[in-house]
Amino acid sequence: MVLTWWWLIPVILLAFAALAFFALRGNRQDQQRMPVAHAERLTALPGYARALARRRWWTLAALVALLVLVLAGVLAVARPAEQNSIRPEQSNRDIVLCLDVSGSMINTDAKLVEVFSGLAKDFRGERLGMVIFDSSAVQVFPLTDDYDFINEQLKDASNSLQNQSNSTGFFEGTYSGKGSSLIGDGLASCVNSFPKLGNEARSRSIIFATDNMLVGKPLFSLSESADLASKNNVRIYGINPNGPEASSSRVKAGQQMQAAVKGTGGEYYVLGDENAAREIVDKVQATEANKLQGRPQVVSHDRPELWLLIAGAAVIALLLASWRLRR
C-alpha cells in the first residue's frame, strides 16, 4: 500500500492544527465566568459526579472520533493505492498465413484456415493477412484488423480448400509461373506483404505451410527467402504435413525447411493428425505472446475503501457523542 499524494498529509494536518489552535484560543478569551458560593456542595453530590463523568467520557469520545475522522479523511485524500508490477502482453502482432496450395498441401491448408477462422473471433489488435502460392503467389487479402472481413475471407478460403474447387476464383493466379510449389518465391512474396518492413513497432510472423517439395526453378531459394525474413525481423513458423516416417526425399526436404525457419527465430512443426492443427496454432500464438511481453510496468489501483469506511464510522460516532453531550 502506497500513498500517491502523501505530501498532502502534513499540509492538511498543519492546517487543521492551526485552525484548532485559534478556535480554542478564541473560546478561552470569550468565556465569561461567574463566581458561585459554596459550589463544592453541588460538586460533591453523587448525581453531579456521575453526570460530570459521563460528560467527560462523551467529550473524549467526540474528540477521538473527530481525530479519527480527520486522519481517515486525510489518508483517503492522499490516494492510498495498491501497486503491482506486470509485464503486459502486447497484441500488436502482424500474422501472414503463407499457404502452399499445390495438390499435396490442400488438406493441410484447409485445417489451418479452419483453425484461424475460429481464432480470428478472439483477436484484439492483431492484423491478419493471407498469401497463397504454387508456381506463383497471390495475395488473398492484405494485413487487416477488420475481423468481419477476415472471417468472410477465411470462410471462402475454407470452402474452396475443402472442396478443392476454383469456382470462386480462389486459386486464380497461382499457376502463372513455370513449375509447381516454387517454395522460395512464395515465401519471399509473403515476407514482402508486410508494409514498411523497417518499422519494428509491430511483431511480424509468418505461418508457413508447405512440404518443401520443389518442382521447377524459383527466383529465390528457401534459404534466401528465410534470410530476407531475418533481415526484416520476420519470424517464420513452418508447418509440414510430412514427418520422419515419410520417404527419404520428403524427410530431407523437411530438414531443410526446419533449418530455414529456425534461422529466423521461428519454430518448425509437423502436422501429424487432424487435431494437430489447433495445437500447433496455439503453440505459435503462445510463443509470439512470450516474445512480445512488454517491459515491466507498475500499475496502481486506488484503494480508499478502508479509510472511507473508517471515516464514515467516525462521523457516526461523532454525531452520537454530540447528541449525548446536548442532553
C-alpha atoms as a printed R data frame, in Angstrom:
    type eleno elety resid chain resno       x       y       z
1   ATOM     1    CA   MET     A     1   0.000   0.000   0.000
2   ATOM     2    CA   VAL     A     2   1.385   3.387  -1.025
3   ATOM     3    CA   LEU     A     3   0.081   6.940  -0.775
4   ATOM     4    CA   THR     A     4   0.091   8.669  -4.155
5   ATOM     5    CA   TRP     A     5  -0.349  12.175  -2.734
6   ATOM     6    CA   TRP     A     6   1.485  11.596   0.551
7   ATOM     7    CA   TRP     A     7   2.633  15.235   0.685
8   ATOM     8    CA   LEU     A     8  -0.966  16.300   1.368
9   ATOM     9    CA   ILE     A     9  -0.878  14.678   4.817
10  ATOM    10    CA   PRO     A    10   1.481  17.158   6.564
11  ATOM    11    CA   VAL     A    11  -0.139  20.114   4.768
12  ATOM    12    CA   ILE     A    12  -3.680  19.218   5.879
13  ATOM    13    CA   LEU     A    13  -2.623  18.261   9.411
14  ATOM    14    CA   LEU     A    14  -0.774  21.558   9.880
15  ATOM    15    CA   ALA     A    15  -3.786  23.491   8.584
16  ATOM    16    CA   PHE     A    16  -6.108  21.575  10.920
17  ATOM    17    CA   ALA     A    17  -3.789  22.101  13.909
18  ATOM    18    CA   ALA     A    18  -3.625  25.841  13.253
19  ATOM    19    CA   LEU     A    19  -7.403  26.035  12.896
20  ATOM    20    CA   ALA     A    20  -7.938  24.114  16.131
21  ATOM    21    CA   PHE     A    21  -5.407  26.292  17.994
22  ATOM    22    CA   PHE     A    22  -7.047  29.546  17.037
23  ATOM    23    CA   ALA     A    23 -10.531  28.158  17.655
24  ATOM    24    CA   LEU     A    24  -9.674  27.002  21.184
25  ATOM    25    CA   ARG     A    25  -7.797  30.202  21.949
26  ATOM    26    CA   GLY     A    26 -10.789  32.285  20.912
27  ATOM    27    CA   ASN     A    27 -13.126  30.213  23.078
28  ATOM    28    CA   ARG     A    28 -10.957  30.785  26.164
29  ATOM    29    CA   GLN     A    29 -10.937  34.538  25.616
30  ATOM    30    CA   ASP     A    30 -14.730  34.703  25.112
31  ATOM    31    CA   GLN     A    31 -15.621  32.650  28.169
32  ATOM    32    CA   GLN     A    32 -17.396  34.644  30.925
33  ATOM    33    CA   ARG     A    33 -17.009  33.202  34.397
34  ATOM    34    CA   MET     A    34 -19.396  33.901  37.281
35  ATOM    35    CA   PRO     A    35 -18.323  33.118  40.849
36  ATOM    36    CA   VAL     A    36 -20.715  30.893  42.817
37  ATOM    37    CA   ALA     A    37 -20.594  30.495  46.612
38  ATOM    38    CA   HIS     A    38 -20.445  27.016  48.171
39  ATOM    39    CA   ALA     A    39 -20.155  25.274  44.767
40  ATOM    40    CA   GLU     A    40 -18.368  22.398  46.482
41  ATOM    41    CA   ARG     A    41 -21.702  21.235  47.920
42  ATOM    42    CA   LEU     A    42 -23.035  20.778  44.384
43  ATOM    43    CA   THR     A    43 -19.943  19.064  43.026
44  ATOM    44    CA   ALA     A    44 -19.911  16.687  45.980
45  ATOM    45    CA   LEU     A    45 -23.318  15.261  45.070
46  ATOM    46    CA   PRO     A    46 -23.123  11.688  43.615
47  ATOM    47    CA   GLY     A    47 -25.509  12.577  40.764
48  ATOM    48    CA   TYR     A    48 -23.333  15.521  39.757
49  ATOM    49    CA   ALA     A    49 -20.212  13.368  39.840
50  ATOM    50    CA   ARG     A    50 -21.856  10.747  37.594
51  ATOM    51    CA   ALA     A    51 -23.115  13.398  35.170
52  ATOM    52    CA   LEU     A    52 -19.679  15.018  35.023
53  ATOM    53    CA   ALA     A    53 -18.011  11.626  34.385
54  ATOM    54    CA   ARG     A    54 -20.455  10.881  31.575
55  ATOM    55    CA   ARG     A    55 -19.845  14.267  30.013
56  ATOM    56    CA   ARG     A    56 -16.099  13.822  30.172
57  ATOM    57    CA   TRP     A    57 -16.390  10.365  28.629
58  ATOM    58    CA   TRP     A    58 -18.586  11.578  25.749
59  ATOM    59    CA   THR     A    59 -16.343  14.616  25.263
60  ATOM    60    CA   LEU     A    60 -13.363  12.305  24.980
61  ATOM    61    CA   ALA     A    61 -15.304  10.057  22.601
62  ATOM    62    CA   ALA     A    62 -16.205  13.056  20.443
63  ATOM    63    CA   LEU     A    63 -12.589  14.193  20.399
64  ATOM    64    CA   VAL     A    64 -11.318  10.734  19.439
65  ATOM    65    CA   ALA     A    65 -13.991  10.417  16.736
66  ATOM    66    CA   LEU     A    66 -13.027  13.828  15.356
67  ATOM    67    CA   LEU     A    67  -9.336  12.895  15.271
68  ATOM    68    CA   VAL     A    68 -10.102   9.564  13.583
69  ATOM    69    CA   LEU     A    69 -12.330  11.346  11.058
70  ATOM    70    CA   VAL     A    70  -9.595  13.844  10.236
71  ATOM    71    CA   LEU     A    71  -6.871  11.207   9.924
72  ATOM    72    CA   ALA     A    72  -9.018   8.853   7.838
73  ATOM    73    CA   GLY     A    73 -10.132  11.723   5.629
74  ATOM    74    CA   VAL     A    74  -6.554  12.892   5.126
75  ATOM    75    CA   LEU     A    75  -5.401   9.374   4.241
76  ATOM    76    CA   ALA     A    76  -8.283   8.946   1.804
77  ATOM    77    CA   VAL     A    77  -7.463  12.297   0.159
78  ATOM    78    CA   ALA     A    78  -3.800  11.191  -0.124
79  ATOM    79    CA   ARG     A    79  -4.979   8.429  -2.509
80  ATOM    80    CA   PRO     A    80  -3.901   5.153  -0.944
81  ATOM    81    CA   ALA     A    81  -3.070   2.798  -3.788
82  ATOM    82    CA   GLU     A    82  -2.024  -0.771  -4.428
83  ATOM    83    CA   GLN     A    83   0.909  -1.178  -6.792
84  ATOM    84    CA   ASN     A    84   1.738  -4.285  -8.818
85  ATOM    85    CA   SER     A    85   4.471  -4.950 -11.327
86  ATOM    86    CA   ILE     A    86   3.248  -6.567 -14.537
87  ATOM    87    CA   ARG     A    87   4.685  -7.475 -17.912
88  ATOM    88    CA   PRO     A    88   1.797  -6.786 -20.284
89  ATOM    89    CA   GLU     A    89   1.348  -8.919 -23.352
90  ATOM    90    CA   GLN     A    90   1.213  -6.775 -26.430
91  ATOM    91    CA   SER     A    91  -1.337  -7.595 -29.095
92  ATOM    92    CA   ASN     A    92   0.225  -5.595 -31.917
93  ATOM    93    CA   ARG     A    93   1.060  -8.652 -33.991
94  ATOM    94    CA   ASP     A    94   1.039  -8.992 -37.757
95  ATOM    95    CA   ILE     A    95   0.448 -12.567 -38.934
96  ATOM    96    CA   VAL     A    96   0.532 -13.703 -42.549
97  ATOM    97    CA   LEU     A    97  -0.831 -17.108 -43.498
98  ATOM    98    CA   CYS     A    98   1.521 -18.284 -46.234
99  ATOM    99    CA   LEU     A    99  -0.002 -21.377 -47.809
100 ATOM   100    CA   ASP     A   100   1.392 -23.669 -50.455
101 ATOM   101    CA   VAL     A   101  -1.731 -24.650 -52.441
102 ATOM   102    CA   SER     A   102  -0.145 -27.364 -54.557
103 ATOM   103    CA   GLY     A   103  -2.090 -30.627 -54.616
104 ATOM   104    CA   SER     A   104  -0.183 -32.246 -51.755
105 ATOM   105    CA   MET     A   105  -0.910 -29.349 -49.377
106 ATOM   106    CA   ILE     A   106  -4.640 -28.701 -49.848
107 ATOM   107    CA   ASN     A   107  -5.806 -30.785 -46.870
108 ATOM   108    CA   THR     A   108  -3.217 -29.206 -44.559
109 ATOM   109    CA   ASP     A   109  -4.172 -25.710 -45.715
110 ATOM   110    CA   ALA     A   110  -7.851 -26.447 -45.102
111 ATOM   111    CA   LYS     A   111  -7.159 -27.458 -41.497
112 ATOM   112    CA   LEU     A   112  -5.092 -24.339 -40.795
113 ATOM   113    CA   VAL     A   113  -7.644 -21.984 -42.318
114 ATOM   114    CA   GLU     A   114 -10.404 -23.637 -40.306
115 ATOM   115    CA   VAL     A   115  -8.422 -23.100 -37.084
116 ATOM   116    CA   PHE     A   116  -7.781 -19.443 -37.899
117 ATOM   117    CA   SER     A   117 -11.452 -18.941 -38.665
118 ATOM   118    CA   GLY     A   118 -12.125 -19.730 -35.007
119 ATOM   119    CA   LEU     A   119  -9.148 -17.770 -33.648
120 ATOM   120    CA   ALA     A   120  -9.924 -14.585 -35.560
121 ATOM   121    CA   LYS     A   121 -13.091 -14.134 -33.487
122 ATOM   122    CA   ASP     A   122 -10.936 -13.558 -30.393
123 ATOM   123    CA   PHE     A   123  -8.294 -11.328 -31.969
124 ATOM   124    CA   ARG     A   124  -7.796  -7.909 -30.375
125 ATOM   125    CA   GLY     A   125  -5.241  -5.709 -32.138
126 ATOM   126    CA   GLU     A   126  -3.684  -8.417 -34.312
127 ATOM   127    CA   ARG     A   127  -3.649  -7.962 -38.062
128 ATOM   128    CA   LEU     A   128  -4.047 -10.987 -40.308
129 ATOM   129    CA   GLY     A   129  -3.260 -11.449 -43.979
130 ATOM   130    CA   MET     A   130  -3.143 -14.392 -46.394
131 ATOM   131    CA   VAL     A   131  -0.931 -15.265 -49.359
132 ATOM   132    CA   ILE     A   132  -1.264 -18.482 -51.366
133 ATOM   133    CA   PHE     A   133   1.221 -19.803 -53.894
134 ATOM   134    CA   ASP     A   134   2.024 -22.646 -56.203
135 ATOM   135    CA   SER     A   135   4.046 -21.698 -59.280
136 ATOM   136    CA   SER     A   136   3.213 -18.049 -58.499
137 ATOM   137    CA   ALA     A   137   1.993 -16.198 -55.425
138 ATOM   138    CA   VAL     A   138  -1.313 -14.363 -54.938
139 ATOM   139    CA   GLN     A   139  -2.357 -12.192 -52.027
140 ATOM   140    CA   VAL     A   140  -5.826 -13.330 -50.954
141 ATOM   141    CA   PHE     A   141  -6.226 -10.378 -48.605
142 ATOM   142    CA   PRO     A   142  -3.735  -7.884 -47.132
143 ATOM   143    CA   LEU     A   143  -2.955  -7.384 -43.468
144 ATOM   144    CA   THR     A   144  -6.026  -6.004 -41.759
145 ATOM   145    CA   ASP     A   145  -7.735  -5.892 -38.390
146 ATOM   146    CA   ASP     A   146 -11.217  -5.793 -39.933
147 ATOM   147    CA   TYR     A   147 -12.274  -9.073 -38.363
148 ATOM   148    CA   ASP     A   148 -15.633  -9.254 -40.131
149 ATOM   149    CA   PHE     A   149 -13.778  -9.065 -43.431
150 ATOM   150    CA   ILE     A   150 -11.184 -11.590 -42.232
151 ATOM   151    CA   ASN     A   151 -13.872 -14.075 -41.175
152 ATOM   152    CA   GLU     A   152 -15.609 -13.701 -44.546
153 ATOM   153    CA   GLN     A   153 -12.367 -14.293 -46.455
154 ATOM   154    CA   LEU     A   154 -11.366 -17.262 -44.297
155 ATOM   155    CA   LYS     A   155 -14.786 -18.816 -44.765
156 ATOM   156    CA   ASP     A   156 -14.479 -18.521 -48.557
157 ATOM   157    CA   ALA     A   157 -10.936 -19.914 -48.412
158 ATOM   158    CA   SER     A   158 -12.035 -22.843 -46.256
159 ATOM   159    CA   ASN     A   159 -14.852 -23.746 -48.650
160 ATOM   160    CA   SER     A   160 -12.532 -23.591 -51.667
161 ATOM   161    CA   LEU     A   161  -9.822 -25.669 -49.985
162 ATOM   162    CA   GLN     A   162 -12.188 -28.303 -48.617
163 ATOM   163    CA   ASN     A   163 -13.991 -28.712 -51.940
164 ATOM   164    CA   GLN     A   164 -10.769 -28.220 -53.946
165 ATOM   165    CA   SER     A   165 -12.831 -26.062 -56.267
166 ATOM   166    CA   ASN     A   166 -11.834 -22.929 -58.125
167 ATOM   167    CA   SER     A   167 -15.442 -21.868 -58.703
168 ATOM   168    CA   THR     A   168 -14.905 -18.754 -56.574
169 ATOM   169    CA   GLY     A   169 -11.585 -17.942 -58.247
170 ATOM   170    CA   PHE     A   170  -9.667 -18.659 -55.022
171 ATOM   171    CA   PHE     A   171  -6.761 -20.389 -56.810
172 ATOM   172    CA   GLU     A   172  -6.738 -17.937 -59.723
173 ATOM   173    CA   GLY     A   173  -3.245 -16.652 -60.478
174 ATOM   174    CA   THR     A   174  -1.340 -19.345 -58.590
175 ATOM   175    CA   TYR     A   175  -0.465 -21.276 -61.797
176 ATOM   176    CA   SER     A   176   1.065 -18.411 -63.781
177 ATOM   177    CA   GLY     A   177   4.681 -19.489 -63.393
178 ATOM   178    CA   LYS     A   178   6.663 -22.442 -64.674
179 ATOM   179    CA   GLY     A   179   6.774 -25.493 -62.451
180 ATOM   180    CA   SER     A   180   4.977 -26.155 -59.164
181 ATOM   181    CA   SER     A   181   5.499 -25.386 -55.482
182 ATOM   182    CA   LEU     A   182   8.091 -22.674 -56.015
183 ATOM   183    CA   ILE     A   183   8.663 -22.505 -52.267
184 ATOM   184    CA   GLY     A   184  11.254 -19.729 -52.108
185 ATOM   185    CA   ASP     A   185   9.290 -17.389 -54.376
186 ATOM   186    CA   GLY     A   186   6.114 -17.964 -52.372
187 ATOM   187    CA   LEU     A   187   7.854 -17.243 -49.060
188 ATOM   188    CA   ALA     A   188   9.547 -14.129 -50.468
189 ATOM   189    CA   SER     A   189   6.127 -12.835 -51.541
190 ATOM   190    CA   CYS     A   190   4.810 -13.451 -48.034
191 ATOM   191    CA   VAL     A   191   7.738 -11.580 -46.471
192 ATOM   192    CA   ASN     A   192   7.171  -8.614 -48.778
193 ATOM   193    CA   SER     A   193   3.466  -8.488 -47.915
194 ATOM   194    CA   PHE     A   194   4.329  -6.709 -44.641
195 ATOM   195    CA   PRO     A   195   4.105  -2.925 -45.010
196 ATOM   196    CA   LYS     A   196   7.097  -0.781 -44.040
197 ATOM   197    CA   LEU     A   197   9.410  -3.638 -43.195
198 ATOM   198    CA   GLY     A   198  11.868  -1.358 -41.401
199 ATOM   199    CA   ASN     A   199   9.286  -0.435 -38.751
200 ATOM   200    CA   GLU     A   200   9.647  -2.619 -35.638
201 ATOM   201    CA   ALA     A   201   6.615  -1.261 -33.797
202 ATOM   202    CA   ARG     A   202   4.710  -4.473 -34.524
203 ATOM   203    CA   SER     A   203   5.729  -8.104 -34.294
204 ATOM   204    CA   ARG     A   204   5.764  -9.894 -37.646
205 ATOM   205    CA   SER     A   205   5.324 -13.603 -38.105
206 ATOM   206    CA   ILE     A   206   4.542 -15.936 -40.994
207 ATOM   207    CA   ILE     A   207   2.730 -19.229 -40.608
208 ATOM   208    CA   PHE     A   208   4.302 -21.091 -43.496
209 ATOM   209    CA   ALA     A   209   2.563 -24.306 -44.595
210 ATOM   210    CA   THR     A   210   4.421 -26.351 -47.188
211 ATOM   211    CA   ASP     A   211   6.010 -29.771 -47.679
212 ATOM   212    CA   ASN     A   212   9.018 -28.050 -49.347
213 ATOM   213    CA   MET     A   213   8.826 -30.348 -52.351
214 ATOM   214    CA   LEU     A   214  10.139 -28.035 -55.065
215 ATOM   215    CA   VAL     A   215   9.278 -28.680 -58.734
216 ATOM   216    CA   GLY     A   216  10.829 -26.065 -61.009
217 ATOM   217    CA   LYS     A   217  13.380 -23.282 -60.805
218 ATOM   218    CA   PRO     A   218  12.408 -20.413 -58.470
219 ATOM   219    CA   LEU     A   219  13.909 -16.928 -58.403
220 ATOM   220    CA   PHE     A   220  14.506 -17.255 -54.652
221 ATOM   221    CA   SER     A   221  15.681 -20.343 -52.834
222 ATOM   222    CA   LEU     A   222  14.126 -21.198 -49.489
223 ATOM   223    CA   SER     A   223  17.259 -20.145 -47.623
224 ATOM   224    CA   GLU     A   224  17.406 -16.806 -49.484
225 ATOM   225    CA   SER     A   225  13.781 -16.074 -48.598
226 ATOM   226    CA   ALA     A   226  14.445 -17.033 -44.974
227 ATOM   227    CA   ASP     A   227  17.430 -14.641 -44.937
228 ATOM   228    CA   LEU     A   228  15.154 -11.913 -46.309
229 ATOM   229    CA   ALA     A   229  12.748 -12.588 -43.440
230 ATOM   230    CA   SER     A   230  15.557 -12.449 -40.841
231 ATOM   231    CA   LYS     A   231  16.846  -9.130 -42.166
232 ATOM   232    CA   ASN     A   232  13.368  -7.662 -41.761
233 ATOM   233    CA   ASN     A   233  12.665  -9.154 -38.314
234 ATOM   234    CA   VAL     A   234  10.024 -11.553 -39.576
235 ATOM   235    CA   ARG     A   235   9.754 -14.887 -37.767
236 ATOM   236    CA   ILE     A   236   8.637 -17.935 -39.733
237 ATOM   237    CA   TYR     A   237   6.671 -20.787 -38.183
238 ATOM   238    CA   GLY     A   238   6.897 -23.729 -40.571
239 ATOM   239    CA   ILE     A   239   4.217 -26.418 -40.743
240 ATOM   240    CA   ASN     A   240   4.942 -29.583 -42.722
241 ATOM   241    CA   PRO     A   241   2.480 -32.475 -43.105
242 ATOM   242    CA   ASN     A   242   5.376 -34.937 -43.592
243 ATOM   243    CA   GLY     A   243   7.014 -36.445 -40.518
244 ATOM   244    CA   PRO     A   244  10.035 -38.733 -40.092
245 ATOM   245    CA   GLU     A   245   8.043 -41.722 -41.388
246 ATOM   246    CA   ALA     A   246   7.843 -40.175 -44.892
247 ATOM   247    CA   SER     A   247  10.138 -41.008 -47.781
248 ATOM   248    CA   SER     A   248  13.784 -40.018 -47.559
249 ATOM   249    CA   SER     A   249  13.372 -37.181 -50.056
250 ATOM   250    CA   ARG     A   250  10.495 -35.695 -48.074
251 ATOM   251    CA   VAL     A   251  12.385 -36.089 -44.795
252 ATOM   252    CA   LYS     A   252  15.377 -34.269 -46.316
253 ATOM   253    CA   ALA     A   253  13.095 -31.501 -47.598
254 ATOM   254    CA   GLY     A   254  11.624 -31.189 -44.106
255 ATOM   255    CA   GLN     A   255  15.081 -30.898 -42.559
256 ATOM   256    CA   GLN     A   256  15.990 -28.103 -44.967
257 ATOM   257    CA   MET     A   257  12.760 -26.327 -44.141
258 ATOM   258    CA   GLN     A   258  13.346 -26.740 -40.422
259 ATOM   259    CA   ALA     A   259  16.811 -25.198 -40.633
260 ATOM   260    CA   ALA     A   260  15.489 -22.270 -42.675
261 ATOM   261    CA   VAL     A   261  12.582 -21.339 -40.392
262 ATOM   262    CA   LYS     A   262  14.540 -21.769 -37.164
263 ATOM   263    CA   GLY     A   263  17.151 -19.430 -38.567
264 ATOM   264    CA   THR     A   264  14.545 -16.658 -38.436
265 ATOM   265    CA   GLY     A   265  13.796 -17.250 -34.731
266 ATOM   266    CA   GLY     A   266  10.653 -19.210 -35.501
267 ATOM   267    CA   GLU     A   267   9.716 -22.848 -34.954
268 ATOM   268    CA   TYR     A   268   9.089 -25.930 -37.056
269 ATOM   269    CA   TYR     A   269   6.095 -28.244 -36.617
270 ATOM   270    CA   VAL     A   270   4.909 -31.465 -38.175
271 ATOM   271    CA   LEU     A   271   1.178 -31.722 -38.760
272 ATOM   272    CA   GLY     A   272   0.734 -35.357 -37.878
273 ATOM   273    CA   ASP     A   273  -3.016 -35.708 -37.396
274 ATOM   274    CA   GLU     A   274  -6.307 -33.844 -37.713
275 ATOM   275    CA   ASN     A   275  -6.166 -32.439 -34.156
276 ATOM   276    CA   ALA     A   276  -2.613 -31.153 -34.516
277 ATOM   277    CA   ALA     A   277  -3.590 -28.013 -36.455
278 ATOM   278    CA   ARG     A   278  -5.201 -26.316 -33.460
279 ATOM   279    CA   GLU     A   279  -2.393 -27.396 -31.144
280 ATOM   280    CA   ILE     A   280   0.262 -26.032 -33.499
281 ATOM   281    CA   VAL     A   281  -1.504 -22.678 -33.929
282 ATOM   282    CA   ASP     A   282  -1.944 -22.418 -30.142
283 ATOM   283    CA   LYS     A   283   1.793 -23.000 -29.721
284 ATOM   284    CA   VAL     A   284   2.578 -20.328 -32.288
285 ATOM   285    CA   GLN     A   285   0.278 -17.867 -30.551
286 ATOM   286    CA   ALA     A   286   1.803 -18.659 -27.140
287 ATOM   287    CA   THR     A   287   5.351 -18.334 -28.467
288 ATOM   288    CA   GLU     A   288   4.561 -15.000 -30.074
289 ATOM   289    CA   ALA     A   289   2.930 -13.774 -26.859
290 ATOM   290    CA   ASN     A   290   6.053 -14.654 -24.865
291 ATOM   291    CA   LYS     A   291   8.278 -12.874 -27.378
292 ATOM   292    CA   LEU     A   292   6.006  -9.843 -27.197
293 ATOM   293    CA   GLN     A   293   5.869  -9.357 -23.459
294 ATOM   294    CA   GLY     A   294   6.383  -5.672 -22.807
295 ATOM   295    CA   ARG     A   295   8.682  -4.007 -20.328
296 ATOM   296    CA   PRO     A   296   7.753  -4.342 -16.648
297 ATOM   297    CA   GLN     A   297   5.213  -1.713 -15.684
298 ATOM   298    CA   VAL     A   298   3.980  -0.597 -12.287
299 ATOM   299    CA   VAL     A   299   0.189  -0.495 -12.192
300 ATOM   300    CA   SER     A   300  -1.564   1.418  -9.412
301 ATOM   301    CA   HIS     A   301  -5.118   0.884  -8.235
302 ATOM   302    CA   ASP     A   302  -6.694   3.371  -5.832
303 ATOM   303    CA   ARG     A   303  -7.821   1.685  -2.619
304 ATOM   304    CA   PRO     A   304  -9.536   4.361  -0.469
305 ATOM   305    CA   GLU     A   305 -12.318   1.983   0.644
306 ATOM   306    CA   LEU     A   306 -10.903   1.176   4.097
307 ATOM   307    CA   TRP     A   307 -10.221   4.787   5.058
308 ATOM   308    CA   LEU     A   308 -13.587   5.972   3.755
309 ATOM   309    CA   LEU     A   309 -15.257   3.253   5.816
310 ATOM   310    CA   ILE     A   310 -13.348   4.345   8.923
311 ATOM   311    CA   ALA     A   311 -14.232   7.989   8.232
312 ATOM   312    CA   GLY     A   312 -17.919   7.051   7.921
313 ATOM   313    CA   ALA     A   313 -17.811   5.169  11.226
314 ATOM   314    CA   ALA     A   314 -16.089   8.174  12.846
315 ATOM   315    CA   VAL     A   315 -18.839  10.509  11.575
316 ATOM   316    CA   ILE     A   316 -21.496   8.281  13.144
317 ATOM   317    CA   ALA     A   317 -19.558   8.165  16.429
318 ATOM   318    CA   LEU     A   318 -19.125  11.967  16.393
319 ATOM   319    CA   LEU     A   319 -22.841  12.546  15.798
320 ATOM   320    CA   LEU     A   320 -23.735  10.157  18.610
321 ATOM   321    CA   ALA     A   321 -21.307  11.870  21.004
322 ATOM   322    CA   SER     A   322 -22.654  15.322  20.054
323 ATOM   323    CA   TRP     A   323 -26.215  14.149  20.659
324 ATOM   324    CA   ARG     A   324 -25.296  12.759  24.078
325 ATOM   325    CA   LEU     A   325 -23.474  15.947  25.037
326 ATOM   326    CA   ARG     A   326 -26.559  18.045  24.234
327 ATOM   327    CA   ARG     A   327 -28.796  16.052  26.593
